[in-house]
Amino acid sequence: MCEQGFNVGQLKLAIGQSDDAIAMVQQWIEQLHHIADHGKRAEVSKDLAQASVLLGEARAKLDDAIAELEGTPRGPETTVELI
């Protein structure tokens, strides 16, 4: 349905596709993190782990955007914790 000059359904679909792409990259980064960790490359492993966390945060923001479009925004109870 079009609202305010754009198709909300198409926007939600595009955001969902972006989330799927980021999820795939996040899995690859996590695999690389484990490879670096087993290869005794602590700094590389740390950087890859942090990149994975940041991708998780990006995915959470995309979920928030979809919730806003659906009219069910997430409240402040939603938190993302760096590990």
C-alpha positions in Angstrom: 0.0 0.0 0.0 1.2 3.5 -0.8 1.6 5.9 2.0 3.2 9.3 1.8 4.4 8.8 -1.7 6.1 5.3 -1.4 5.0 1.7 -1.2 5.3 0.5 2.4 5.1 -3.1 1.4 8.0 -2.8 -1.0 10.0 -0.9 1.5 9.5 -3.6 4.1 10.4 -6.2 1.6 13.7 -4.4 0.7 14.6 -4.0 4.4 13.9 -7.7 4.9 16.1 -8.6 2.0 18.9 -6.3 3.3 18.5 -8.1 6.7 18.9 -11.5 5.0 22.1 -10.3 3.2 23.6 -8.9 6.5 22.7 -12.2 8.3 24.6 -14.2 5.7 27.6 -11.9 6.0 27.4 -12.1 9.8 27.6 -15.9 9.6 30.7 -15.7 7.3 32.3 -13.2 9.7 31.6 -15.5 12.6 33.2 -18.4 10.8 36.3 -16.3 10.0 36.4 -15.3 13.6 36.6 -18.9 14.7 39.2 -19.7 12.0 41.4 -16.8 13.2 40.9 -17.8 16.8 42.0 -21.4 16.1 44.9 -20.1 14.1 46.1 -18.1 17.2 45.5 -14.8 15.6 44.0 -13.0 18.6 43.8 -9.5 17.2 42.2 -10.6 14.0 39.8 -12.8 15.9 38.9 -9.9 18.2 38.3 -7.5 15.3 36.1 -10.1 13.5 34.1 -10.7 16.6 33.5 -7.0 17.0 32.5 -6.7 13.4 29.9 -9.5 13.9 28.5 -7.7 16.9 28.1 -4.5 14.9 26.4 -6.4 12.1 24.0 -7.8 14.8 23.3 -4.2 15.9 22.6 -3.2 12.3 20.1 -6.1 12.0 18.4 -4.9 15.1 18.0 -1.5 13.6 16.5 -3.0 10.5 14.0 -4.8 12.7 13.2 -1.6 14.4 12.6 0.1 11.0 10.2 -2.7 10.0 8.4 -2.4 13.3 8.0 1.4 12.8 6.5 0.8 9.3 4.1 -1.7 10.8 3.1 0.7 13.5 4.4 -1.4 16.3 7.6 0.4 17.4 9.9 -1.2 19.9 10.2 0.5 23.1 13.3 1.3 25.2 13.1 -2.3 26.6 15.0 -3.4 23.5 18.7 -3.4 24.1 21.8 -4.6 22.3 24.7 -5.7 24.4 28.3 -5.7 23.2 30.0 -9.0 24.0 
